[in-house]
Every structure is written in structure tokens, then in C-alpha cells.
Amino acid sequence: MVTKDKSLRIVITGAESTGKTEIAKKLASHFNGILIPELAREYVETLDRHYSFDDVVQIAHQQISVEKELSDTSGIIIFDTWLILTKIWFQEVYQQVPYWVETYINAHPPDFFLVCENDLEWVYDPVRENKDKRDYLQALYISEIEKLGKPWCKIGGKGEQRTLNAIKTIETFLKDR
């Protein structure tokens, strides 16, 4: 149960174009929680060039900073992606991960992960670049979550059904805590 002096940190993750942002917004609204947007998207969209390793480092620092600012917050906090995605971004694009990213992930794991299924059609936008790697990347995300030993669940369905599935899953998780 979430109490006045304790937060519940829920991460929405998954491959590109799987509805993470939409689900995150709807869950934050439904549970009267705090929404932490996808900081990587916001950062990359402001660049007038292709991102670099140093940009991904900056994104990771921003993610950690926002999370630390919320450390005394109570209630439900919904993250539209989290550092696991950033870690895999480092691995896949640059074949290296700063040691402090892994250290932070292991020291501050969220309470619960919802992994959006790849059952929605991939939709182009200028920030997306992994259309043909969605299943591969999702498997990496799940592997990282399992290493943390934290509970997680896949969320599928189209339209409002996807949102209802996510709400039901979180409600079940809250009852079982």
C-alpha cells in the first residue's frame, strides 16, 4: 500500500512506439500520481544535430537528478521510461555504459515495471530509430528488470483496453503488496 510517507515508483518501459507515453499519462491521471516524462525524448528533440555519447550522459544525469528531487515525495510516481532504457541505449549505440549508471540502477530500483508489448504498429517520428529491433530491445529491457529482481508485467491490448489492462495490473500489485 502507498502511504503518506512512502512513494510507489512505477516505470513504464518497452520498445519504441508501444504506447508508453500515453499509458504513463493515463496512469498518472487515474492514480492521481506524479508523471515523470520521457526526458530523453525532450532532450533529443531540442538538438539541432544527431545526439552524441555526451548527450546520453547528460540525459542520464537529468534522469537521476529528477528522481533524487522526488526522493521525499509520497504517493505514486509514474516514470515514462527509466535508466534501464538509457543503459541499453549506451550498450547498443556506444558499446559502453558509464559505471555510475549501473551503480544507480542497482541502488535505486523502482518498485514495479510495466513493459508495453510490441503489439502496436510502429509509427515514424524523427526521434525513433529502432523499428526492426523492437523485439530484441524488449528482451534486453526484460532481462535487465529481471536482474533487479523487481516485479514486472507485460501490458498489451489496443486503445483503451491497453490502459484498462495497465490499471488492473497496478491495482492487483497494490493489493498484493
TIZAVO-403295 format. One record per residue: residue number from 1; residue in three letters; x, y, z of N, C-alpha, C in turn. Coordinates in nm, 3 decimals. Example, Ala and Ser with C-alpha at 12.3 -4.5 7.8 and 13.67 -1.06 7.14 Angstrom:
<nodes>
1,ala,1.319,-0.569,0.780,1.230,-0.450,0.780,1.320,-0.330,0.780
2,ser,1.285,-0.225,0.708,1.367,-0.106,0.714,1.290,0.003,0.787
</nodes>
This chain:
<nodes>
1,met,0.084,-0.119,0.000,0.000,0.000,0.000,0.088,0.125,0.000
2,val,0.045,0.229,-0.070,0.116,0.356,-0.071,0.067,0.437,0.048
3,thr,0.159,0.486,0.128,0.122,0.567,0.244,0.165,0.710,0.223
4,lys,0.125,0.798,0.316,0.159,0.939,0.305,0.308,0.964,0.311
5,asp,0.383,0.875,0.373,0.527,0.898,0.385,0.608,0.806,0.294
6,lys,0.542,0.737,0.201,0.611,0.644,0.112,0.560,0.661,-0.029
7,ser,0.652,0.656,-0.123,0.611,0.661,-0.262,0.614,0.522,-0.323
8,leu,0.546,0.509,-0.432,0.549,0.388,-0.513,0.596,0.433,-0.651
9,arg,0.710,0.381,-0.693,0.769,0.421,-0.821,0.743,0.312,-0.924
10,ile,0.666,0.350,-1.027,0.628,0.259,-1.133,0.688,0.308,-1.264
11,val,0.757,0.219,-1.333,0.819,0.253,-1.461,0.740,0.189,-1.574
12,ile,0.710,0.270,-1.675,0.651,0.222,-1.798,0.766,0.212,-1.898
13,thr,0.791,0.094,-1.949,0.903,0.076,-2.040,0.859,-0.011,-2.157
14,gly,0.949,-0.027,-2.250,0.922,-0.106,-2.369,0.991,-0.044,-2.488
15,ala,0.978,-0.110,-2.600,1.041,-0.062,-2.722,0.970,0.062,-2.775
16,glu,1.026,0.118,-2.880,0.967,0.236,-2.943,0.826,0.209,-2.993
17,ser,0.744,0.312,-2.985,0.611,0.310,-3.046,0.522,0.200,-2.989
18,thr,0.530,0.183,-2.856,0.445,0.084,-2.790,0.346,0.149,-2.693
19,gly,0.331,0.279,-2.703,0.229,0.348,-2.624,0.270,0.385,-2.483
20,lys,0.400,0.388,-2.455,0.448,0.417,-2.319,0.401,0.553,-2.268
21,thr,0.416,0.655,-2.349,0.381,0.790,-2.305,0.232,0.803,-2.278
22,glu,0.151,0.749,-2.367,0.006,0.756,-2.349,-0.035,0.683,-2.222
23,ile,0.017,0.562,-2.202,-0.016,0.484,-2.081,0.032,0.558,-1.956
24,ala,0.153,0.611,-1.960,0.207,0.681,-1.843,0.119,0.798,-1.804
25,lys,0.076,0.877,-1.901,-0.011,0.992,-1.873,-0.144,0.946,-1.813
26,lys,-0.203,0.843,-1.872,-0.333,0.796,-1.824,-0.322,0.735,-1.684
27,leu,-0.214,0.664,-1.657,-0.196,0.605,-1.524,-0.174,0.713,-1.418
28,ala,-0.092,0.812,-1.451,-0.069,0.921,-1.355,-0.200,0.991,-1.323
29,ser,-0.282,1.014,-1.424,-0.412,1.077,-1.402,-0.505,0.987,-1.320
30,his,-0.514,0.861,-1.358,-0.605,0.767,-1.290,-0.569,0.751,-1.142
31,phe,-0.441,0.740,-1.113,-0.397,0.717,-0.975,-0.361,0.846,-0.902
32,asn,-0.391,0.961,-0.965,-0.359,1.091,-0.907,-0.212,1.097,-0.866
33,gly,-0.128,1.050,-0.957,0.015,1.043,-0.930,0.094,1.150,-1.001
34,ile,0.222,1.143,-0.984,0.315,1.235,-1.049,0.369,1.166,-1.174
35,leu,0.370,1.237,-1.285,0.422,1.184,-1.411,0.561,1.241,-1.436
36,ile,0.657,1.154,-1.458,0.791,1.194,-1.500,0.800,1.162,-1.648
37,pro,0.804,1.265,-1.733,0.803,1.240,-1.878,0.931,1.175,-1.926
38,glu,0.929,1.131,-2.051,1.046,1.072,-2.114,1.149,1.183,-2.139
39,leu,1.245,1.194,-2.050,1.343,1.302,-2.057,1.433,1.292,-2.179
40,ala,1.463,1.171,-2.223,1.549,1.154,-2.341,1.483,1.216,-2.464
41,arg,1.356,1.191,-2.482,1.285,1.248,-2.598,1.291,1.400,-2.593
42,glu,1.257,1.456,-2.478,1.259,1.602,-2.465,1.397,1.659,-2.498
43,tyr,1.500,1.593,-2.451,1.636,1.641,-2.473,1.675,1.630,-2.621
44,val,1.655,1.514,-2.680,1.696,1.491,-2.818,1.619,1.580,-2.915
45,glu,1.491,1.605,-2.887,1.411,1.689,-2.976,1.461,1.833,-2.980
46,thr,1.535,1.876,-2.879,1.586,2.014,-2.879,1.719,2.028,-2.952
47,leu,1.782,1.917,-2.986,1.911,1.923,-3.054,1.892,1.960,-3.201
48,asp,1.987,2.034,-3.255,1.984,2.064,-3.399,2.087,1.977,-3.472
49,arg,2.116,1.862,-3.412,2.214,1.768,-3.466,2.180,1.631,-3.410
50,his,2.251,1.529,-3.458,2.234,1.394,-3.403,2.294,1.390,-3.262
51,tyr,2.233,1.315,-3.174,2.283,1.304,-3.037,2.420,1.236,-3.035
52,ser,2.493,1.260,-2.925,2.626,1.202,-2.905,2.630,1.125,-2.773
53,phe,2.740,1.057,-2.748,2.760,0.988,-2.621,2.743,1.087,-2.505
54,asp,2.803,1.205,-2.518,2.792,1.306,-2.411,2.647,1.350,-2.389
55,asp,2.568,1.352,-2.495,2.425,1.385,-2.478,2.354,1.277,-2.396
56,val,2.385,1.152,-2.423,2.321,1.043,-2.348,2.367,1.048,-2.202
57,val,2.493,1.084,-2.178,2.541,1.104,-2.040,2.458,1.214,-1.973
58,gln,2.436,1.323,-2.042,2.357,1.434,-1.986,2.214,1.389,-1.956
59,ile,2.156,1.312,-2.046,2.020,1.260,-2.025,2.016,1.173,-1.898
60,ala,2.114,1.086,-1.882,2.119,1.000,-1.763,2.131,1.084,-1.637
61,his,2.215,1.186,-1.639,2.228,1.275,-1.523,2.095,1.345,-1.492
62,gln,2.025,1.389,-1.596,1.895,1.453,-1.575,1.795,1.356,-1.513
63,gln,1.794,1.231,-1.562,1.702,1.132,-1.507,1.729,1.109,-1.358
64,ile,1.854,1.097,-1.323,1.890,1.076,-1.183,1.855,1.198,-1.099
65,ser,1.880,1.315,-1.151,1.850,1.439,-1.079,1.701,1.452,-1.049
66,val,1.618,1.426,-1.149,1.473,1.433,-1.129,1.429,1.332,-1.025
67,glu,1.484,1.213,-1.032,1.446,1.110,-0.935,1.488,1.150,-0.793
68,lys,1.607,1.206,-0.779,1.653,1.250,-0.647,1.566,1.362,-0.591
69,glu,1.520,1.452,-0.679,1.431,1.560,-0.635,1.301,1.505,-0.577
70,leu,1.261,1.387,-0.622,1.136,1.326,-0.577,1.154,1.228,-0.462
71,ser,1.274,1.220,-0.408,1.303,1.118,-0.308,1.217,1.131,-0.182
72,asp,1.171,1.249,-0.149,1.087,1.268,-0.031,0.939,1.278,-0.065
73,thr,0.905,1.251,-0.189,0.767,1.262,-0.234,0.690,1.136,-0.197
74,ser,0.567,1.154,-0.156,0.482,1.038,-0.128,0.381,1.022,-0.240
75,gly,0.322,0.905,-0.246,0.223,0.877,-0.349,0.283,0.799,-0.465
76,ile,0.208,0.791,-0.573,0.250,0.715,-0.690,0.325,0.806,-0.787
77,ile,0.441,0.758,-0.829,0.521,0.829,-0.929,0.531,0.737,-1.050
78,ile,0.489,0.788,-1.164,0.491,0.712,-1.289,0.603,0.767,-1.376
79,phe,0.697,0.680,-1.412,0.808,0.718,-1.499,0.781,0.669,-1.641
80,asp,0.781,0.761,-1.736,0.773,0.725,-1.877,0.914,0.692,-1.922
81,thr,0.951,0.567,-1.906,1.084,0.508,-1.924,1.172,0.538,-1.802
82,trp,1.288,0.474,-1.800,1.378,0.488,-1.684,1.520,0.455,-1.729
83,leu,1.612,0.453,-1.637,1.754,0.436,-1.668,1.791,0.304,-1.733
84,ile,1.709,0.201,-1.718,1.739,0.076,-1.787,1.742,0.100,-1.938
85,leu,1.646,0.176,-1.987,1.643,0.208,-2.128,1.770,0.285,-2.168
86,thr,1.813,0.378,-2.085,1.934,0.456,-2.112,2.057,0.367,-2.110
87,lys,2.062,0.275,-2.015,2.174,0.182,-2.009,2.185,0.101,-2.139
88,ile,2.073,0.052,-2.186,2.075,-0.027,-2.309,2.107,0.061,-2.430
89,trp,2.064,0.185,-2.427,2.099,0.280,-2.532,2.251,0.294,-2.538
90,phe,2.316,0.313,-2.422,2.462,0.319,-2.417,2.523,0.191,-2.477
91,gln,2.474,0.076,-2.433,2.529,-0.052,-2.478,2.516,-0.070,-2.629
92,glu,2.397,-0.044,-2.680,2.368,-0.073,-2.819,2.433,0.026,-2.916
93,val,2.439,0.152,-2.878,2.491,0.253,-2.970,2.641,0.275,-2.951
94,tyr,2.688,0.269,-2.826,2.828,0.305,-2.798,2.911,0.189,-2.742
95,gln,2.850,0.075,-2.717,2.918,-0.043,-2.663,2.992,-0.014,-2.532
96,gln,2.941,0.082,-2.456,2.995,0.111,-2.323,2.888,0.180,-2.239
97,val,2.894,0.154,-2.110,2.799,0.213,-2.015,2.880,0.275,-1.902
98,pro,2.859,0.403,-1.873,2.929,0.462,-1.758,2.898,0.382,-1.631
99,tyr,3.001,0.357,-1.551,2.985,0.272,-1.432,2.877,0.323,-1.338
100,trp,2.863,0.455,-1.328,2.769,0.514,-1.233,2.623,0.490,-1.274
101,val,2.597,0.464,-1.401,2.461,0.433,-1.444,2.418,0.299,-1.384
102,glu,2.502,0.199,-1.401,2.473,0.066,-1.345,2.464,0.073,-1.192
103,thr,2.553,0.149,-1.130,2.552,0.164,-0.984,2.420,0.223,-0.937
104,tyr,2.374,0.328,-1.005,2.248,0.392,-0.966,2.130,0.297,-0.987
105,ile,2.126,0.230,-1.099,2.017,0.136,-1.127,2.007,0.032,-1.016
106,asn,2.118,-0.025,-0.977,2.116,-0.130,-0.874,2.084,-0.076,-0.735
107,ala,2.120,0.047,-0.707,2.097,0.106,-0.575,1.957,0.166,-0.559
108,his,1.890,0.198,-0.669,1.762,0.269,-0.662,1.658,0.209,-0.755
109,pro,1.636,0.080,-0.751,1.538,0.023,-0.845,1.396,0.067,-0.811
110,pro,1.315,0.091,-0.913,1.173,0.122,-0.890,1.102,0.003,-0.825
111,asp,0.979,0.025,-0.786,0.901,-0.079,-0.719,0.836,-0.177,-0.815
112,phe,0.802,-0.128,-0.935,0.726,-0.210,-1.029,0.749,-0.159,-1.171
113,phe,0.751,-0.253,-1.266,0.768,-0.219,-1.407,0.651,-0.271,-1.488
114,leu,0.600,-0.188,-1.577,0.506,-0.232,-1.679,0.580,-0.226,-1.812
115,val,0.585,-0.338,-1.880,0.654,-0.347,-2.009,0.548,-0.351,-2.119
116,cys,0.547,-0.248,-2.201,0.448,-0.242,-2.309,0.485,-0.339,-2.420
117,glu,0.389,-0.422,-2.455,0.407,-0.521,-2.562,0.429,-0.451,-2.697
118,asn,0.490,-0.523,-2.788,0.513,-0.473,-2.924,0.394,-0.504,-3.015
119,asp,0.273,-0.493,-2.962,0.154,-0.528,-3.040,0.088,-0.408,-3.105
120,leu,0.151,-0.291,-3.097,0.102,-0.173,-3.167,0.192,-0.150,-3.288
121,glu,0.133,-0.094,-3.393,0.210,-0.065,-3.513,0.316,0.042,-3.483
122,trp,0.437,0.021,-3.533,0.543,0.119,-3.519,0.507,0.240,-3.605
123,val,0.516,0.359,-3.546,0.483,0.483,-3.615,0.608,0.570,-3.619
124,tyr,0.642,0.618,-3.736,0.762,0.701,-3.752,0.747,0.834,-3.679
125,asp,0.855,0.876,-3.617,0.876,1.015,-3.579,1.028,1.036,-3.581
126,pro,1.074,1.160,-3.589,1.217,1.185,-3.609,1.310,1.132,-3.499
127,val,1.257,1.101,-3.382,1.341,1.054,-3.271,1.355,0.901,-3.272
128,arg,1.263,0.833,-3.333,1.264,0.686,-3.333,1.361,0.632,-3.438
129,glu,1.431,0.522,-3.401,1.531,0.469,-3.493,1.545,0.317,-3.487
130,asn,1.455,0.249,-3.418,1.473,0.105,-3.397,1.352,0.022,-3.438
131,lys,1.293,0.056,-3.549,1.174,-0.016,-3.596,1.194,-0.166,-3.603
132,asp,1.308,-0.208,-3.654,1.331,-0.351,-3.676,1.397,-0.421,-3.558
133,lys,1.412,-0.350,-3.445,1.479,-0.409,-3.328,1.388,-0.413,-3.206
134,arg,1.260,-0.395,-3.224,1.170,-0.383,-3.108,1.169,-0.509,-3.022
135,asp,1.157,-0.626,-3.083,1.154,-0.749,-3.003,1.288,-0.770,-2.933
136,tyr,1.395,-0.747,-3.004,1.530,-0.760,-2.947,1.549,-0.666,-2.827
137,leu,1.510,-0.540,-2.844,1.527,-0.443,-2.734,1.436,-0.476,-2.616
138,gln,1.312,-0.516,-2.645,1.223,-0.552,-2.535,1.282,-0.666,-2.452
139,ala,1.342,-0.764,-2.518,1.405,-0.875,-2.445,1.519,-0.824,-2.357
140,leu,1.595,-0.728,-2.404,1.701,-0.669,-2.323,1.644,-0.596,-2.201
141,tyr,1.537,-0.519,-2.220,1.476,-0.447,-2.108,1.428,-0.546,-2.002
142,ile,1.360,-0.650,-2.046,1.309,-0.750,-1.952,1.423,-0.819,-1.879
143,ser,1.529,-0.851,-1.949,1.645,-0.913,-1.885,1.702,-0.823,-1.776
144,glu,1.712,-0.695,-1.802,1.763,-0.600,-1.702,1.669,-0.590,-1.581
145,ile,1.540,-0.589,-1.606,1.442,-0.584,-1.497,1.455,-0.710,-1.411
146,glu,1.467,-0.824,-1.476,1.478,-0.948,-1.401,1.605,-0.954,-1.318
147,lys,1.714,-0.895,-1.366,1.838,-0.888,-1.287,1.815,-0.811,-1.157
148,leu,1.727,-0.712,-1.161,1.697,-0.634,-1.040,1.609,-0.710,-0.942
149,gly,1.542,-0.812,-0.989,1.454,-0.889,-0.902,1.328,-0.815,-0.863
150,lys,1.289,-0.719,-0.942,1.168,-0.642,-0.913,1.050,-0.697,-0.991
151,pro,0.930,-0.684,-0.937,0.813,-0.734,-1.009,0.787,-0.653,-1.137
152,trp,0.736,-0.724,-1.236,0.703,-0.661,-1.362,0.593,-0.739,-1.431
153,cys,0.532,-0.676,-1.529,0.426,-0.740,-1.605,0.423,-0.678,-1.744
154,lys,0.392,-0.759,-1.844,0.371,-0.709,-1.979,0.229,-0.655,-1.990
155,ile,0.216,-0.547,-2.066,0.085,-0.487,-2.090,0.062,-0.485,-2.241
156,gly,-0.047,-0.544,-2.282,-0.084,-0.545,-2.423,-0.225,-0.496,-2.441
157,gly,-0.269,-0.501,-2.563,-0.404,-0.456,-2.598,-0.398,-0.327,-2.677
158,lys,-0.506,-0.299,-2.744,-0.512,-0.179,-2.825,-0.609,-0.078,-2.765
159,gly,-0.579,0.049,-2.784,-0.668,0.155,-2.739,-0.691,0.154,-2.589
160,glu,-0.814,0.176,-2.553,-0.850,0.186,-2.411,-0.827,0.055,-2.337
161,gln,-0.832,-0.057,-2.408,-0.810,-0.186,-2.342,-0.669,-0.194,-2.283
162,arg,-0.572,-0.136,-2.352,-0.434,-0.135,-2.303,-0.427,-0.058,-2.170
163,thr,-0.494,0.055,-2.166,-0.497,0.135,-2.043,-0.566,0.059,-1.931
164,leu,-0.680,-0.002,-1.961,-0.752,-0.079,-1.858,-0.668,-0.195,-1.807
165,asn,-0.594,-0.261,-1.897,-0.506,-0.370,-1.855,-0.397,-0.318,-1.760
166,ala,-0.343,-0.202,-1.790,-0.239,-0.143,-1.705,-0.296,-0.105,-1.568
167,ile,-0.412,-0.044,-1.567,-0.476,-0.005,-1.440,-0.503,-0.128,-1.354
168,lys,-0.560,-0.231,-1.414,-0.591,-0.355,-1.340,-0.464,-0.417,-1.284
169,thr,-0.358,-0.418,-1.362,-0.231,-0.477,-1.318,-0.174,-0.401,-1.199
170,ile,-0.178,-0.269,-1.204,-0.127,-0.189,-1.092,-0.216,-0.208,-0.969
171,glu,-0.346,-0.210,-0.988,-0.435,-0.232,-0.874,-0.408,-0.367,-0.808
172,thr,-0.384,-0.468,-0.887,-0.350,-0.600,-0.832,-0.218,-0.594,-0.757
173,phe,-0.121,-0.527,-0.815,0.009,-0.512,-0.749,-0.007,-0.440,-0.614
174,leu,-0.089,-0.335,-0.611,-0.110,-0.260,-0.486,-0.177,-0.347,-0.379
175,lys,-0.272,-0.430,-0.419,-0.339,-0.518,-0.324,-0.245,-0.624,-0.268
176,asp,-0.155,-0.671,-0.352,-0.065,-0.779,-0.313,0.059,-0.732,-0.234
177,arg,0.078,-0.604,-0.222,0.199,-0.552,-0.154,0.190,-0.573,-0.006
</nodes>
